[in-house]
């Protein structure tokens, strides 16, 4: 692992931050997670767009520019020297006197965590995973908007803990109206009668980068797709079900609350979409080659 703290790259044993940091005290922070394919950072612009959007929604000024942050990310990845890497960027409001008032923070703290990322288990894609519908409801937008990718993650932690206690891969969360929103770190999709559906952002969920790409790829490949609300009953009655995330790509969900989805095996449309997505990744990586070297060579 290599960790960058405010521009200084260190090992995990040296990576420290003040106990007076608001990210630690209050979850007053924002973050993004992506990965590298063959050494190329994936969808950096989209992740930075969402990072800045989260900051805006929290009224949190960011002291570093996008260009400077990109440089620091690539510098840390270069120090890690792994072709397939996990990268997590955290920006906190900063340190200051203990108190809820955001103006007590002096300046942002930047933490970039990188580590080698093993390939995902093949059984995820060959057999599918089992999930539960959590009794823990998703935070309502009027309380703590799920569209903000913040360090305040206890809602998701509680749902994930429930899944682990039941031996499941992850949990699917409902909103107060009883509609499906998302998994704890992923977006949820169903296929019914050949039509692809994922909950709309208005249901209360994070606008996933992979979610957006899959919707675009479905449109480009003339696969019927829509953002529509659906219930947990409709979820379990689907012909196919899968989840999406940057680090997991498309993972079939073959059982929910002990009920088999469709045939109980990964569905054909799910597999086809995953193949289309992987080709999209390859095309993106090929286009981005050389761009990172230019950024590393320009420290302005």
PATITOR-258404 format. One line per field, with one value per residue (C-alpha): residue number from 1; x, z, y; residue in one letter. Coordinates in steps of 0.001 Angstrom, whole numbers, plus 500000, padded with zeros to 6 digits. Each point is the difference from the previous one (the first is absolute). Example, Ala and Ser with C-alpha at 12.3 -4.5 7.8 and 13.67 -1.06 7.14 Angstrom:
2
n <- c(1|2);
px <- c(512300|501370);
pz <- c(507800|499340);
py <- c(495500|503440);
res <- c(A|S);
% end
This chain:
300
n <- c(1|2|3|4|5|6|7|8|9|10|11|12|13|14|15|16|17|18|19|20|21|22|23|24|25|26|27|28|29|30|31|32|33|34|35|36|37|38|39|40|41|42|43|44|45|46|47|48|49|50|51|52|53|54|55|56|57|58|59|60|61|62|63|64|65|66|67|68|69|70|71|72|73|74|75|76|77|78|79|80|81|82|83|84|85|86|87|88|89|90|91|92|93|94|95|96|97|98|99|100|101|102|103|104|105|106|107|108|109|110|111|112|113|114|115|116|117|118|119|120|121|122|123|124|125|126|127|128|129|130|131|132|133|134|135|136|137|138|139|140|141|142|143|144|145|146|147|148|149|150|151|152|153|154|155|156|157|158|159|160|161|162|163|164|165|166|167|168|169|170|171|172|173|174|175|176|177|178|179|180|181|182|183|184|185|186|187|188|189|190|191|192|193|194|195|196|197|198|199|200|201|202|203|204|205|206|207|208|209|210|211|212|213|214|215|216|217|218|219|220|221|222|223|224|225|226|227|228|229|230|231|232|233|234|235|236|237|238|239|240|241|242|243|244|245|246|247|248|249|250|251|252|253|254|255|256|257|258|259|260|261|262|263|264|265|266|267|268|269|270|271|272|273|274|275|276|277|278|279|280|281|282|283|284|285|286|287|288|289|290|291|292|293|294|295|296|297|298|299|300);
px <- c(500000|500941|498153|500185|499212|499911|502617|502317|500134|500586|499440|496973|501949|500805|496577|498472|497512|498971|497306|498573|499256|496278|499958|500952|497800|496826|500343|500330|501807|499492|501622|500226|501230|501172|502640|502640|499927|503460|501354|497445|497731|496359|497441|501917|497971|496669|501207|501367|496724|498154|502566|499530|496218|500109|502118|497522|497054|501869|501036|503603|502639|502772|503393|501701|499263|498808|503244|502086|497892|500341|503766|500116|497919|502267|503132|498778|499124|503446|501561|497772|501113|497149|498143|496703|499456|497257|500006|497951|500017|498768|499670|498975|498831|503134|501126|498909|498366|497447|496528|497379|500613|501678|501846|502128|501958|503300|500615|499329|501934|500646|500525|500627|500151|501355|500536|500352|496576|499683|497730|496418|499065|498782|497129|498340|499399|499684|497553|498684|499680|497312|498624|497363|497503|501101|497620|502229|498425|502004|500500|497329|501218|498528|502203|503395|499796|501401|501050|502843|502934|501064|501954|496749|499414|498412|496681|501764|502167|496921|498354|503203|500431|496500|500930|503182|498098|497724|502898|499148|502290|498369|496749|497433|498446|496446|498799|497195|497460|501101|501722|503391|502834|503468|502478|502369|502747|498319|497017|497273|498476|497303|498974|496344|498594|503126|499877|502789|499043|501892|498506|499888|502233|496849|499543|503003|503273|503456|500442|502414|502638|499550|496212|500148|502297|497752|496952|501936|501270|496481|498730|502875|499317|496209|499313|496754|500936|498297|500426|496890|498973|499423|499095|501893|497286|500710|503702|499597|497643|502519|501381|503505|501628|503465|501994|502457|502971|503322|502104|497559|498708|496776|499381|496976|497693|498492|498326|498298|498714|500460|497833|501576|499817|498817|501793|502300|502916|501520|497654|500821|499385|502135|502869|499590|500043|503115|501776|498945|501181|503410|500486|499092|502694|502609|499139|500212|503371|501433|498878|501519|503463|502614|497652|501119|503684|499234|498252|502894|502409|498050|500055|498314);
pz <- c(500000|499435|501665|499061|502801|498814|497354|502077|498960|502830|500917|502042|503272|499586|498777|502772|500300|502924|502389|499643|496315|499302|497717|502996|502500|497953|496673|498549|496864|496421|498057|496723|499142|496636|498620|497337|497056|498668|501893|498593|502409|499121|499420|501919|498619|500966|503522|500486|498705|502697|502665|499285|499920|503435|501302|498630|501662|503329|499490|500388|498205|498376|500228|497380|496268|497893|498071|503189|501455|496823|500144|503659|499203|497119|502025|502751|497511|498449|503446|500501|496629|499473|496710|501756|502977|502312|500620|502574|500212|503218|500580|503484|501029|502131|503583|502622|503347|500867|499072|497292|498461|496599|500223|502808|497379|498963|496621|498142|500634|496935|500338|497006|500733|497360|500187|497726|498877|499415|497212|501143|500700|496847|501907|500352|496250|499389|502821|501214|503549|502679|501569|502522|500193|503122|502699|500304|497769|497738|501349|498577|497726|502386|502820|498620|496217|498603|496915|502126|500132|503503|502818|501957|499101|503103|498214|497519|502668|501965|496916|498969|503528|499777|496729|501467|503012|497557|497915|496985|497594|500575|500878|497849|501661|499668|500438|502323|497230|499841|496613|499099|500029|499838|501658|502666|497450|496681|497774|499398|496702|498944|496676|499419|496659|498214|501512|502189|503038|502712|502684|499160|501886|501550|501958|502107|498791|498801|496322|499227|497304|498774|500214|497579|497619|499945|499185|497117|498747|500122|497894|497515|499645|499682|503293|501559|503255|502416|503356|501848|503562|500959|503192|501747|498755|496413|500721|501058|497084|497436|497217|500742|502545|500320|501741|498628|501471|498755|501683|499551|496484|499440|502503|499568|503016|499934|503410|502256|503478|499129|496859|496667|497328|496656|499278|502978|497608|498464|497277|496311|499811|503100|498407|496702|501687|501949|496771|498449|503113|499963|496366|500971|502695|497518|497526|502745|501262|496467|499498|503312|499510|500058|501520|503545|499117|498720|503276|502100|497973|500708|503711|499582);
py <- c(500000|503615|502864|503650|502450|503602|499283|497792|496337|497528|496373|498879|499987|503710|501103|502086|502821|502201|498796|503524|499476|500439|496979|497864|501837|500516|498192|503515|498875|498896|497187|498123|496494|498743|497649|499632|497628|499183|502998|502460|501863|499289|502777|502642|502921|498450|499223|503518|501467|498074|500919|503697|499552|498347|502878|502525|498241|500049|503630|498831|502097|497933|501660|497816|500308|497066|500095|499916|497195|497923|500496|498864|496909|499009|500739|497673|497270|500310|499479|496937|498574|497533|499531|499208|502266|501227|503742|501878|503793|501613|503744|501106|503437|500101|500415|502521|500477|497319|501173|499577|503425|499348|503317|498536|498035|501573|498324|496735|496832|497863|496245|497745|496271|497626|496266|497009|498784|496250|498809|499475|496359|498258|498361|503410|499993|496253|499207|503337|501280|499885|503161|501006|502824|501843|501148|503079|502661|502288|503504|502327|502797|502547|498689|498908|499961|496702|501995|501403|497584|500949|498401|499707|496337|498511|499405|497720|498367|498929|498485|498223|498627|498527|498287|498517|498617|498161|498702|502163|501826|503392|501753|501781|503042|501312|503556|501117|499297|496358|500368|498559|502550|498403|497670|501253|500766|499265|500656|497398|498845|497563|498483|499145|498848|501201|503508|501386|502089|501857|502279|503725|502434|501487|496750|501063|498542|500895|500780|497179|500497|496408|500408|502921|498109|496916|502142|501582|496624|498551|502907|499651|496266|500395|498220|501312|501740|502358|501689|498854|499285|496387|498170|497215|497624|501038|499672|496373|499276|501269|497806|501274|502259|501506|502707|502536|501845|501337|497326|497087|500836|497937|497199|497685|499668|496525|499819|502582|499160|496327|500280|499084|502693|498663|496737|500485|500518|503162|501222|500312|503748|500540|498063|501827|503401|499051|499085|503313|501838|498302|500968|503567|499892|498736|502754|502635|498765|499984|503604|501102|498537|502732|502588|499171|500415|503503|500880|498648|502093|503205|500923|503384);
res <- c(X|X|X|X|X|X|X|X|X|X|X|X|X|X|X|X|X|X|X|X|X|X|X|X|X|X|X|X|X|X|X|X|X|X|X|X|X|X|X|X|X|X|X|X|X|X|X|X|X|X|X|X|X|X|X|X|X|X|X|X|X|X|X|X|X|X|X|X|X|X|X|X|X|X|X|X|X|X|X|X|X|X|X|X|X|X|X|X|X|X|X|X|X|X|X|X|X|X|X|X|X|X|X|X|X|X|X|X|X|X|X|X|X|X|X|X|X|X|X|X|X|X|X|X|X|X|X|X|X|X|X|X|X|X|X|X|X|X|X|X|X|X|X|X|X|X|X|X|X|X|X|X|X|X|X|X|X|X|X|X|X|X|X|X|X|X|X|X|X|X|X|X|X|X|X|X|X|X|X|X|X|X|X|X|X|X|X|X|X|X|X|X|X|X|X|X|X|X|X|X|X|X|X|X|X|X|X|X|X|X|X|X|X|X|X|X|X|X|X|X|X|X|X|X|X|X|X|X|X|X|X|X|X|X|X|X|X|X|X|X|X|X|X|X|X|X|X|X|X|X|X|X|X|X|X|X|X|X|X|X|X|X|X|X|X|X|X|X|X|X|X|X|X|X|X|X|X|X|X|X|X|X|X|X|X|X|X|X|X|X|X|X|X|X|X|X|X|X|X|X);
% end
